[in-house]
Amino acid sequence: MTPIEIIFAIREKLKEYVDDTRYTNRYLLKLVDLKRAVLIRQQYNQIQRSVDNQLEQLFVVATEEVDTSDSISNPTEEEYLLRSVKPLPKVIELHHRNLISRIATLGKMDKPINQVSMRRFIYIGQDEFEADAIYATIDELGYLYIKSNNGEELNYEFLSVRGIWESPLELFNPDSLHITNYPLNTHMIDVVINMIVQELANLKSLPSDIRNSSADDATILKGNPSE
């Protein structure tokens, strides 16, 4: 579904209880982003599972060479560093990891890049077996750093980053409500809509069947750890 279709569905349910015109599309979309992030964290924090590619988006990052004296790393004379020109969009964070599933070079023969913690990034690559490998990390400001001791390996103006982002439309045109499919599973859409309607219309004033439906949906989304 496109964002505008999700927003329309929220308004259709919401106007049964309150005046939906008091809420702008931008505000409702922000609530969709927030509730989506809550559900995704519930799914992936509680159960170890592979990331659903329907929730992911590919983001192309422009890079620039970094002066090693100003870098977050512990550079050697042979080391080369790249950094994203701009901070990445905010990625959804779990307890022990972020939901970036792949960082890679662009092109037909794209090469995956190892993502590591910032602490490990500082020292990695000093072992001879790691000399030709490429490593990536994201600092607290959201900048992506790329590191290798092999300068030829870092001749990339652009990189691709695949992950689950907190505000999906930020990756494209924020005003493209009518043309961009919103990255949300079909079975999660009704849950998000009901969560928002409950919040805006006041939970106590809603019929019990809607309250119970939303509670059941949230339980289902948490999954069964034994599965």
Summary of the structure (lengths in Angstrom):
residues: 227
radius of gyration: 21.2
end to end distance: 28.5
largest distance: 67.9
contacts: 630
relative contact order: 0.21
helix: 40%
strand: 19%
